[in-house]
Amino acid sequence: MPRVLTARAVADLVAPALAAESSGPAYGRLTEALRHLIADGRLPEGSRLPSERDLPGPLGLSRTTVTRAYTELRAQGYLHTRRGSGSVVQVPDVPGGRIDHLLTPSALSDGAIDLTCTAAGAPGGTSEAYGQALEELGAYLPGTGYYPGGLPVLREVVAERFTARGLATTPDQVIVAPGALAGVAIAARALLAPRGRVLVETPTYPNAIATLEGAGARTVAHPIEHAHDDWDVAGLGRTLRQSGARVAYLIPDFHNPTGALMPAGQRAEIGRMLRAAGVVPIIDESIVDLPLDGQVVPEPLGRHVPDAITVGSVSKSLWGGLRVGWLRVPRGRAADMAASRLKLDLGVPVLEQLVAARMLQAAPEVLPQQQARLRAGRDVLLAGLREHLPDWRVRVPSGGMALWCALPRPGSTALATAARAYDVALAAGPNFAAGGGLDGWVRLPYVLGHDQLEQVAPRLAQAWADVLAGRVSAGRDDRRGLQPVEPRIIA
Ligand SMILES: Cc1ncc(COP(=O)(O)O)c(C=O)c1O
């Protein structure tokens, strides 16, 4: 028997989501609000929605609006209606899978919980942004469609956003790239001599290590504090002086994987040090738009280092499927960066750039929805860990998409192996290590729906018990010799 949801209960759930969907016709806003509640697991799969006659009253909407929203949800695969059982919630399969096999090559069974990827589904309004962009596309069709620097309209929006955050930027300083990681690759190729040294935080985003090494660089690890928003400024100064690094790759805003946010004072100090050492930072701001506790993010680190290259994208805050990112480059380096960009590829599709421009313009309305979804996911996952794994030390990040958890003893790699038996895929701590170590840590994203997030801690508790009981071979606290069950290429 499907679980039956009363019209009042659904209306109470829908009201805040509906208020967050500020534009478009009422049926479209209701569709989006219901779709999000389903994707988040707050309207669980298999439950029965109130009838098209009962819901309009408590919602204060017309019956036609509710009927159109239900019809739309049926067409999108979120509802199915059988005679006698009403409209029942279902979660549609994503054609081609939620994540590409290159990101998670190991086969996962149906219903498995994939915690290897920190990326969420598209926010409400994405289809509408595509619709608007299609209307605008006509004007571009007579041209060649090649915009290796980026569409002027998008470069303008990105420049305005930097300026509004305190880093004055003009559109000619913006180069559009297919994602922030591509931005790192462009910058690394322009800045690094063969076998040149690049300072990276450890832990850090694994793909960036692979990209920097792929550009021929040797990485020098700078350990950052796991438990607080703290970059160990004195230690960084020493490493900069001693390592001979000419470039540094830093993630100051809701760092992946720790979630740490570099305090304003440290930004100024670190900026001074980088300038004094002549080290050019590649600053990755991919996650800057995801503060979860209503806090104001400090001004960009790039403000303190005129020579900095800052990369960003819409992948984490809006949608990874757009494949739109950018670099902000100092004027003196614009020619080098443009040349490096042309060696990699010739640009991002026009349609997606138009969509990204529209979505970035609408970001003040869209981001609060994304942040609210992530905040709720963070709280569900934290509550589960506190109940089922109380001896894991978990930092509560003030932003971003994942928890970075300290295990009571090293065993993250063994845990990732053990978790597979409980249908959970994990990225173990050593994946994030530059220079080895971190087997005592594990990253747990909170991007999935609540129904899945609620199952994470109970399943990991079983897997961890297997590790403690020696039923799974423990990983060593040293990346050489480990048999990682996941590749280092993860999102
Ligand atoms: C710090 C960081 N940079 C870059 C990326 C990749 O971004 P994009 O998809 O825009 O290339 C990620 C994705 O997880 C990330 O966490």
The ligand as a Tripos MOL2 file, in Angstrom:
@<TRIPOS>MOLECULE
LIG
   16    16     1     0     0
SMALL
NO_CHARGES

@<TRIPOS>ATOM
      1 C1         37.5920   22.5050   -5.7580 C.3       1 LIG1
      2 C2         37.0160   22.0260   -7.0600 C.ar      1 LIG1
      3 N1         37.4620   22.5220   -8.2140 N.ar      1 LIG1
      4 C3         36.9650   22.1230   -9.3990 C.ar      1 LIG1
      5 C4         35.9680   21.1590   -9.4600 C.ar      1 LIG1
      6 C5         35.4720   20.7380  -10.7920 C.3       1 LIG1
      7 O1         34.7180   21.7640  -11.3130 O.3       1 LIG1
      8 P1         34.2180   21.7790  -12.8150 P.3       1 LIG1
      9 O2         33.1710   20.7420  -12.9430 O.co2     1 LIG1
     10 O3         33.6960   23.1680  -12.9850 O.co2     1 LIG1
     11 O4         35.4020   21.5190  -13.6870 O.co2     1 LIG1
     12 C6         35.4800   20.6010   -8.2810 C.ar      1 LIG1
     13 C7         34.4670   19.5370   -8.3190 C.2       1 LIG1
     14 O5         34.2340   18.8460   -7.3690 O.2       1 LIG1
     15 C8         36.0090   21.0570   -7.0570 C.ar      1 LIG1
     16 O6         35.5540   20.5470   -5.8830 O.3       1 LIG1
@<TRIPOS>BOND
     1     1     2 1
     2     2     3 ar
     3     2    15 ar
     4     3     4 ar
     5     4     5 ar
     6     5     6 1
     7     5    12 ar
     8     6     7 1
     9     7     8 1
    10     8     9 2
    11     8    10 1
    12     8    11 1
    13    12    13 1
    14    12    15 ar
    15    13    14 2
    16    15    16 1
@<TRIPOS>SUBSTRUCTURE
     1 LIG1         1 GROUP 0 **** ****
